[in-house]
Amino acid sequence: MAEFTGNPTYRRKMIPAELGLLTSEDLFHHSFGCAAIGMALVSLDGRFLMVNTTLCNLIGFTDDELVGRHYGEFSYPDDLEIDLQLQKQTLLGDRRSFQLEKRYVHQDGSLIWGILSVSLVRDLEGAPLYFVSQFQDITERKRIEQKLEESRLRYLSLLKHNPDIICTLDETGKLVTINPATRRITGYTKQELIGKTLLPIVMPEQWQQVKNMFFQAQQGLIGHAEIQVIHKQGHLLILEVSVVPMIIHNQASGIYVIAKDITKRKRNEVMIDELHTKNQLILNAVSDGIFGIDEQLGTIFWNEAAKRLTGYTYDEMVGKNPFLILTQACEAEQSMGLTSQLPLYRSMLEGAHDYDSNEIFYKKNGDPFPVEYMSSPIYDHGRIVGVVITFKDIKERQKTEEMLRKSDKLSVVGQIAAGVAHEIRNPLTSLKGFTQFLQSGAVNKKEYYEIMLSELNRIELIITEMLVLAKPQMVNFQPKSLEMILNSVVILLETQANMSNIQFTMGIQEDLARVLCEENQLKQSFINLIKNAMEAMQDGGQIDIVLRAEGSRHVQIVIKDQGEGMPEDVLARLGEPFYTTKDKGTGLGIMITNKIIEDHNGHLLVESKEGEGTVVSVTLPVHQ
């Protein structure tokens, strides 16, 4: 046997014992070296005897690195055992050759897939000489097969785990496959559906629609529809169905049917529509105007009362800022409103439920009308998405309140008239005496004139305060000094207090800020409160009147008497219309007083304990 000779580019390490058995035919050398697949001669114990260039290139090693080493060193461990078993069976004569898919480990660590074909070469006497191994690279094919398998598994996973119905139809419209969701949603088993059309479970009135969708899909068109089907238990389901052609080689070879169960959603939509209708009926039945605005301050709803009160329709207001239109404010004023903390914007920015009792709205024809309104935030999952405004025309109520104020005012004037008459009579008596004295020719007339002028000034002051209190006036809020207002009230009531053996003590803090008020209304309120204190002190005593700052934004008036106080049940009903404990009282005084203070954005607090007197506190905001 001669050694192999041939292509010098194939360097090899010859193992004499094995290679001595080989022939040296040039033809073998050329076919071995030039083969397009990897080839190797392998010893009976598994060592490479000779390798070709293709195999070296496939696994990234040179022939010097391969020859003499066991092929197991380059095999993927999981594939080695089956290779060794097949090699053993071949040596034992159980098979002449074998073939398997196997992986080699490339020098860079990657795996090379191939088809390994192994044959055993024997001598003329049948003794094993060596193995001839052929390795065909199928790495790319394996990569494609893996991707196809992954795609198949994804498809199966989509069918298995998709919550919607997915099924396939053949060219005749019969079901070929269904996913688990089909059984779960419709109640029908695979055996009850496969090989049949969908028509038996579809409502008869929609059969033609389903057929049309099937024919369109055969033409390569996708169709969508809401289809009613009958559940196995008899109740109706509403499915959102898509019919998609299955295109293979540019031909429709079947149809996919994808359907989502929207029964619950459709029921909810019906309920929402019914609730919307009911809510709209309720909104339209309410006598107060109601409108809503979104985050961009645009109108989103507008009830019939709002239309009736303002003359504007929903179509005229939708998307517009209704507050801007109704108050006839300009954009600049609206921007200032955000900083001035109007109730509407406090609700939008801070989530406050706020109230304004003194606003003017303008109708579509330009006529103004007084309103009170309440603003409340609209929440969506904890986030403010708008504001609801409820408003009412208070023109008639204001007329009634004004009549009540006038009635109460006249009642007050009548009650203090006796004291005022007494206060005027005393200086008149002095004036009469001085006049008679001067007629008799008295000397030092200048001193007498000064006394007489002083008495006349006092009469004029008392009459002026009475006229201011009794005279109807236009409501005009202006910055005023509470000290001046309280002094005027005390002047009016001082004589009556003296007649009842009551003394006033005044404690007034200096340099207090003014309040924005209607002076005459506040005078009326303070007269009511001080007179109540006087009437509670049948045996006389002292009334303390304190005016002080309450923080940086409010002032407080405190009126404390030494009367008998009130029991809790009387205190609880204080302010109710026509409720009074006085023999000749109307029960309107405290109610009107409280309303006046509320109109000034103030707060009235009455604290009383039986046997210990009463303390009344009035808190008013200062003028900024």
C-alpha positions in Angstrom: 0.0 0.0 0.0 1.3 3.4 -0.9 0.8 6.6 0.9 -1.5 9.3 -0.4 0.2 11.9 -2.4 -1.1 14.9 -4.3 -2.1 18.5 -3.5 0.7 20.0 -1.5 -1.8 22.5 0.1 -3.2 19.6 2.2 -0.7 19.3 5.0 -1.1 16.3 7.0 0.4 14.3 9.8 0.8 10.7 8.6 0.2 7.9 11.1 2.3 5.2 9.5 0.4 2.2 10.7 -2.9 3.4 9.3 -1.7 5.3 6.2 0.4 2.3 5.1 -2.8 0.5 4.3 -4.0 3.2 1.9 -3.4 3.3 -1.8 -1.8 6.3 -3.3 -4.1 6.9 -6.1 -4.1 10.5 -7.4 -7.7 10.3 -8.2 -8.7 9.8 -4.5 -6.4 12.7 -3.5 -8.1 15.0 -6.0 -11.6 14.0 -5.1 -10.9 14.2 -1.4 -9.2 17.6 -1.5 -11.6 19.2 -4.0 -14.9 18.0 -2.5 -17.5 20.7 -1.8 -18.5 19.0 1.5 -16.3 18.4 4.5 -14.5 15.1 4.4 -12.2 13.3 6.8 -10.5 9.9 7.2 -11.0 8.8 10.8 -9.1 6.1 12.7 -10.9 3.3 14.3 -10.4 4.9 17.7 -11.9 8.2 16.4 -8.8 10.3 15.6 -8.7 12.4 12.4 -6.2 10.9 10.0 -6.8 13.3 7.1 -9.1 16.3 6.7 -10.0 18.4 3.6 -10.0 22.2 3.3 -13.8 22.3 3.2 -14.1 20.7 6.7 -11.3 23.0 8.0 -13.2 26.0 6.8 -16.5 24.8 8.2 -15.3 24.4 11.8 -12.6 27.1 11.7 -9.5 24.9 12.5 -6.5 24.1 10.3 -5.6 20.5 9.4 -2.6 20.7 11.7 -5.1 21.5 14.6 -7.3 18.6 13.6 -5.2 15.7 12.5 -4.3 13.3 15.3 -7.0 14.6 17.6 -10.3 12.8 18.5 -13.3 14.2 16.6 -15.2 14.2 20.0 -13.1 17.3 21.0 -14.9 19.3 18.2 -18.3 17.8 18.6 -21.2 19.3 20.5 -21.5 17.3 23.7 -25.2 16.5 23.4 -24.5 14.9 20.0 -21.4 12.8 20.8 -23.1 9.8 22.5 -25.3 8.9 19.6 -22.3 9.3 17.2 -20.2 6.9 19.4 -23.0 4.3 19.5 -23.5 4.3 15.8 -19.7 4.0 15.3 -19.6 1.0 17.6 -22.5 -0.7 15.8 -20.7 -0.2 12.5 -17.4 -1.7 13.9 -19.4 -4.7 15.2 -20.8 -5.3 11.7 -24.4 -4.4 12.7 -24.5 -1.7 10.0 -22.2 -0.9 7.1 -22.6 2.9 7.5 -24.7 5.5 9.3 -26.0 9.0 8.9 -27.1 11.6 11.5 -27.7 15.3 12.0 -24.9 16.6 14.2 -23.3 19.8 15.5 -19.7 20.7 15.5 -18.4 23.5 17.7 -16.7 26.2 15.6 -13.4 27.7 16.8 -15.4 31.0 17.6 -17.8 29.0 19.8 -20.7 29.0 17.4 -22.5 25.8 16.4 -22.3 24.3 12.9 -25.1 22.0 11.9 -24.5 19.3 9.4 -25.5 15.9 8.0 -22.7 13.5 8.9 -22.4 10.4 6.7 -19.9 7.7 7.9 -18.7 4.6 6.1 -16.3 1.9 7.3 -13.5 0.9 4.9 -12.4 -2.8 5.3 -9.5 -4.7 3.7 -10.0 -7.7 1.4 -10.3 -10.0 4.4 -12.9 -7.8 5.9 -10.8 -6.3 8.7 -11.8 -2.7 9.5 -9.2 -0.1 8.3 -10.7 3.4 8.9 -13.8 5.5 8.6 -14.6 7.9 5.8 -16.7 10.8 7.1 -18.6 13.3 5.0 -20.1 16.4 6.6 -22.6 18.6 4.7 -23.3 22.0 6.2 -27.0 22.5 6.9 -26.6 25.4 9.4 -28.6 27.9 7.3 -31.3 25.3 6.7 -31.5 24.7 10.4 -31.8 28.4 11.1 -34.7 28.6 8.7 -36.3 25.5 10.2 -35.9 27.0 13.7 -37.5 30.2 12.6 -40.3 28.3 10.9 -40.8 26.3 14.1 -40.8 29.5 16.2 -43.3 31.0 13.8 -45.5 27.8 14.1 -45.3 27.9 17.9 -46.2 31.6 17.9 -49.2 30.9 15.7 -50.3 28.0 17.9 -49.8 30.2 21.0 -51.9 32.9 19.4 -54.6 30.4 18.7 -54.4 28.8 22.1 -54.1 31.9 24.3 -56.0 34.5 22.3 -59.1 35.6 24.2 -61.0 36.1 20.9 -62.4 33.6 18.5 -60.0 32.5 15.8 -61.0 29.8 13.3 -60.4 28.9 9.7 -62.8 27.9 6.9 -62.1 26.0 3.8 -63.2 27.1 0.3 -66.7 25.9 0.9 -67.2 27.8 4.1 -66.8 24.8 6.5 -64.9 25.0 9.7 -61.4 23.5 9.6 -59.9 24.6 12.9 -61.1 26.5 16.0 -59.2 27.8 19.0 -60.1 27.2 22.7 -61.7 30.6 22.9 -64.3 29.5 20.3 -65.4 26.7 22.6 -65.3 29.0 25.7 -67.3 31.8 24.1 -69.9 29.9 22.1 -70.3 26.8 24.3 -69.9 24.4 21.3 -67.3 21.6 21.2 -64.8 21.0 18.5 -66.8 18.0 17.3 -70.0 20.1 17.1 -68.4 22.7 14.8 -65.6 21.2 12.7 -66.8 20.3 9.2 -69.9 22.5 9.4 -70.7 26.1 8.4 -71.3 28.9 10.9 -74.8 29.6 9.6 -76.6 27.3 12.1 -75.4 29.4 15.1 -76.0 32.7 13.4 -79.4 34.6 13.7 -81.4 33.9 10.5 -81.9 37.5 9.7 -78.1 37.9 9.3 -77.5 34.8 7.2 -77.3 36.8 4.0 -74.9 39.3 5.5 -72.6 36.4 6.6 -72.8 34.9 3.1 -71.9 38.2 1.5 -68.8 38.5 3.8 -67.7 35.0 2.8 -68.0 35.7 -0.9 -66.1 39.0 -0.5 -63.3 37.1 1.4 -63.1 34.7 -1.6 -62.4 37.7 -3.7 -59.6 38.7 -1.4 -61.5 41.4 0.5 -61.6 41.8 4.3 -65.0 42.3 5.9 -66.2 43.5 9.3 -69.6 43.3 10.9 -71.4 42.9 14.3 -73.1 39.4 14.1 -75.6 37.9 16.6 -75.0 34.3 17.3 -76.8 31.8 19.5 -74.9 30.3 22.4 -75.2 26.6 23.0 -77.3 27.4 26.1 -79.7 29.5 24.0 -78.9 33.1 24.9 -77.7 35.7 22.3 -74.1 36.8 21.8 -73.0 39.8 19.9 -69.7 39.3 18.1 -67.5 41.8 16.4 -66.5 39.7 13.4 -63.6 40.2 10.9 -63.4 37.9 7.9 -59.9 37.8 6.4 -58.9 35.8 3.2 -56.1 33.2 3.6 -53.8 34.0 0.6 -51.3 31.4 -0.5 -49.4 31.9 -3.7 -51.7 34.8 -4.6 -54.7 32.6 -4.3 -57.4 32.6 -1.6 -57.2 29.1 -0.2 -59.3 29.6 2.8 -60.7 32.1 5.2 -59.8 33.3 8.7 -62.7 34.3 11.0 -61.7 36.5 14.0 -64.4 37.5 16.4 -64.5 39.4 19.6 -67.3 38.9 22.1 -68.8 42.4 22.7 -72.0 41.3 24.3 -71.1 43.0 27.7 -69.8 46.1 25.9 -73.0 46.5 23.9 -75.1 46.0 27.1 -73.1 48.6 28.8 -73.5 51.0 25.9 -77.3 50.5 26.1 -77.1 51.2 29.8 -75.0 54.3 29.3 -77.4 55.6 26.7 -80.3 55.0 29.0 -78.5 56.7 31.9 -77.5 59.6 29.6 -81.2 60.0 28.6 -82.3 59.8 32.2 -79.6 62.3 33.3 -80.6 64.6 30.5 -84.3 64.4 31.5 -83.3 65.1 35.2 -81.1 68.0 34.1 -83.9 69.5 32.0 -86.4 69.0 34.8 -84.3 71.0 37.3 -85.4 74.7 37.5 -81.9 75.8 38.2 -79.5 76.4 35.3 -76.8 73.8 35.0 -73.8 73.7 32.7 -70.5 72.0 32.6 -67.1 73.0 31.3 -64.0 70.9 30.4 -60.3 71.5 31.2 -60.1 74.0 28.3 -63.1 75.9 29.8 -65.3 74.9 26.9 -69.0 74.1 27.4 -69.8 70.3 27.4 -73.4 70.3 28.5 -76.2 72.9 29.0 -79.6 72.1 30.4 -83.0 73.6 29.4 -83.1 75.9 32.4 -79.8 77.4 31.4 -81.3 78.0 28.0 -84.5 79.5 29.5 -82.7 81.8 31.9 -80.0 83.1 29.5 -81.5 82.7 26.0 -78.5 80.8 24.8 -78.8 77.3 23.3 -76.4 74.5 23.7 -75.3 74.7 20.1 -74.4 78.4 20.7 -72.3 77.6 23.8 -70.7 74.3 23.0 -66.9 74.6 23.1 -67.0 78.2 24.3 -66.3 79.6 27.8 -69.8 80.1 29.2 -68.6 82.0 32.2 -66.8 84.5 30.0 -69.9 85.0 27.9 -72.4 85.2 30.8 -70.4 87.7 32.8 -69.4 89.7 29.6 -65.8 89.6 30.9 -62.9 90.0 28.5 -60.0 87.6 28.2 -57.8 89.9 30.3 -60.4 89.9 33.1 -60.6 86.1 32.8 -56.9 85.8 33.3 -57.1 88.1 36.3 -60.0 85.9 37.6 -57.6 83.0 37.8 -55.4 84.9 40.2 -58.3 86.5 42.1 -59.6 83.1 43.0 -63.1 83.1 41.6 -65.1 80.0 42.7 -65.1 78.6 39.2 -61.3 78.6 38.9 -60.8 77.4 42.5 -62.9 74.4 41.6 -60.9 73.8 38.5 -57.4 74.3 40.0 -57.9 73.2 43.6 -61.0 70.9 43.5 -62.9 73.2 45.8 -66.7 73.1 46.1 -67.4 76.8 46.1 -70.3 79.3 46.1 -70.9 82.9 45.0 -74.1 84.6 46.1 -73.5 87.9 44.4 -72.8 87.6 40.6 -74.3 89.3 37.6 -75.1 87.3 34.4 -76.1 88.7 31.1 -78.8 87.2 28.9 -78.4 86.8 25.1 -80.3 90.1 24.6 -78.0 91.9 27.0 -80.3 92.2 30.0 -78.4 91.6 33.3 -79.9 89.5 36.1 -78.5 88.7 39.6 -77.5 85.1 40.2 -76.0 82.9 42.9 -74.0 79.9 41.7 -72.2 76.9 43.0 -69.2 75.3 41.3 -68.1 71.7 41.8 -65.2 69.8 40.2 -65.8 66.8 37.9 -63.4 64.0 38.7 -62.3 61.1 36.4 -60.1 58.5 38.2 -59.0 61.1 40.8 -58.2 63.8 38.2 -60.1 67.0 37.7 -61.5 67.1 34.1 -64.0 69.9 34.4 -66.4 71.9 36.5 -70.2 71.8 36.9 -71.9 75.2 37.5 -75.4 75.4 39.0 -77.0 78.9 39.0 -80.3 80.5 39.7 -81.9 83.8 39.1 -82.3 85.5 42.5 -83.9 88.7 41.3 -87.3 88.0 42.9 -85.6 86.7 46.1 -83.6 89.9 46.3 -86.8 91.9 46.1 -88.3 89.9 49.0 -85.1 90.2 51.0 -85.1 93.9 50.4 -88.7 94.2 51.6 -87.8 92.2 54.7 -84.8 94.4 55.4 -87.0 97.5 55.0 -89.6 96.0 57.4 -86.9 95.1 59.9 -85.3 98.6 59.5 -88.6 100.3 60.2 -89.1 98.1 63.2 -85.7 99.1 64.5 -86.4 102.8 63.9 -89.6 102.5 65.7 -88.0 100.7 68.6 -85.3 103.3 69.1 -87.6 106.3 68.4 -88.5 106.7 72.1 -84.8 106.9 73.0 -84.1 109.3 70.2 -87.0 111.5 71.1 -85.7 111.6 74.7 -82.2 112.4 73.4 -83.6 115.3 71.3 -85.9 116.6 74.0 -83.1 117.2 76.5 -81.1 119.6 74.3 -84.3 121.3 73.1 -85.2 122.0 76.8 -81.7 123.5 77.2 -82.1 125.6 74.0 -85.5 126.9 75.2 -84.0 127.9 78.5 -81.1 129.7 77.0 -83.4 131.5 74.5 -85.6 132.8 77.3 -82.5 133.7 79.3 -81.1 135.7 76.4 -84.4 137.5 75.9 -84.2 138.7 79.5 -81.0 140.6 78.6 -78.3 138.1 79.9 -74.7 139.0 79.5 -71.8 136.8 78.2 -73.9 135.8 75.2 -70.9 134.2 73.3 -70.6 131.4 75.8 -74.3 130.7 75.7 -74.2 130.7 71.8 -71.5 128.0 71.9 -73.5 125.8 74.2 -76.6 126.2 72.1 -74.7 125.4 68.9 -73.2 122.3 70.6 -76.8 121.1 71.5 -78.0 121.8 68.0 -75.1 119.8 66.5 -76.0 116.8 68.7 -79.6 117.0 67.5 -78.5 117.2 63.9 -76.2 114.2 64.3 -78.9 112.0 65.8 -81.5 113.0 63.2 -78.9 112.4 60.4 -78.2 108.9 61.7 -81.9 108.1 61.9 -82.4 109.4 58.3 -79.5 107.3 57.0 -80.9 104.2 58.6 -84.5 104.8 57.5 -83.9 106.1 54.0 -83.9 103.6 51.2 -80.5 103.5 49.4 -79.0 101.9 46.4 -76.8 98.9 47.3 -73.3 100.3 46.8 -70.3 98.4 48.2 -67.4 100.8 49.1 -64.4 100.5 51.4 -65.5 101.8 54.8 -64.1 102.0 58.3 -65.8 99.7 60.7 -64.8 101.9 63.6 -66.8 104.8 62.1 -69.8 102.5 61.5 -69.8 101.1 65.0 -69.5 104.7 66.5 -72.5 105.8 64.5 -74.5 102.8 65.8 -73.5 103.4 69.4 -74.6 107.1 69.1 -78.1 105.9 68.0 -78.4 103.4 70.8 -76.6 105.2 73.6 -79.7 107.1 74.9 -81.8 104.0 75.0 -79.0 102.2 76.7 -78.8 104.9 79.4 -82.5 104.7 79.9 -82.1 100.9 80.5 -79.1 101.4 82.8 -76.7 99.8 80.3 -73.2 101.0 79.5 -71.2 100.4 76.4 -67.4 99.8 76.6 -65.5 100.0 73.3 -62.2 98.3 72.6 -61.0 99.2 69.1 -57.7 98.2 67.7 -55.9 101.0 65.8 -55.0 101.2 62.1 -57.4 98.5 61.0 -57.9 97.9 57.3 -61.2 98.9 55.8 -63.9 96.5 54.6 -65.7 96.5 51.3 -69.3 96.9 52.4 -72.7 98.5 52.0 -72.6 100.8 55.1 -76.3 101.1 55.8 -76.8 97.3 55.7 -73.9 96.8 58.2 -75.3 99.5 60.5 -78.7 97.7 60.4 -77.0 94.4 61.3 -75.0 95.9 64.2 -78.1 97.7 65.6 -80.0 94.3 65.6 -77.1 92.6 67.4 -76.6 95.3 70.0 -80.3 95.7 70.6 -80.6 92.0 71.2 -77.9 92.2 73.7 -79.6 95.2 75.4 -83.0 93.4 75.5 -81.3 90.3 77.1 -80.2 92.6 80.1 -83.4 93.4 81.9 -81.5 94.6 85.0 -79.0 96.6 83.1 -75.2 96.0 83.0 -72.4 96.3 80.6 -72.0 95.4 76.9 -68.5 95.0 75.6 -67.9 95.9 72.0 -64.5 94.9 70.6 -63.1 95.5 67.1 -59.9 93.8 66.2 -57.9 92.2 63.4 -58.3 88.5 62.8 -55.2 87.4 61.0 -54.0 89.4 58.1 -57.1 89.1 55.9 -60.1 89.6 58.3 -61.4 91.8 61.0 -63.7 90.7 63.8 -66.4 92.5 65.8 -67.3 90.9 69.2 -70.4 91.9 71.1 -70.6 90.4 74.6 -73.5 91.0 77.0 -74.2 90.1 80.6 -77.7 88.8 80.0 -79.2 85.5 81.0 -77.9 83.5 78.0 -79.8 81.0 75.9 -80.5 77.3 76.4 -79.2 75.0 73.7 -82.6 74.3 72.1 -83.2 78.1 71.6 -79.6 78.6 70.3 -80.1 75.8 67.8 -83.1 77.5 66.2 -81.6 81.0 66.2 -82.0 82.5 62.8 -85.1 80.6 61.7 -87.7 82.8 60.1 -90.4 84.0 62.5 -88.9 82.1 65.4 -88.6 84.5 68.4 -88.6 84.4 72.2 -89.7 88.0 72.5 -93.3 89.0 73.1 -93.4 91.5 70.2 -90.6 90.1 68.1 -90.9 89.0 64.4 -88.1 86.5 64.3 -86.6 88.2 61.2 -83.9 90.3 62.8 -81.2 87.6 63.2 -82.1 86.0 59.9 -81.7 89.3 58.0 -78.6 90.1 59.9 -77.0 86.8 59.0 -78.0 87.2 55.4 -76.4 90.7 55.2 -73.2 89.4 56.7 -73.1 86.4 54.3 -73.6 88.9 51.4 -70.5 90.6 52.7 -68.6 87.2 52.6 -68.6 87.3 56.3 -69.5 84.9 59.1 -71.7 85.2 62.1 -71.1 83.1 65.2 -73.4 83.1 68.3 -72.1 81.5 71.5 -74.3 81.4 74.6 -74.6 79.5 77.8 -77.6 79.8 80.1 -76.9 82.1 83.1 -73.6 83.3 81.6 -74.6 85.7 78.8 -74.1 85.7 75.0 -71.1 86.4 72.8 -71.7 87.3 69.2 -68.8 87.4 66.7 -68.9 88.9 63.2 -65.9 88.2 61.0 -65.5 90.1 57.7 -62.8 90.1 55.0 -60.7 93.2 54.7 -60.6 95.2 51.5 -57.4 94.1 49.6 
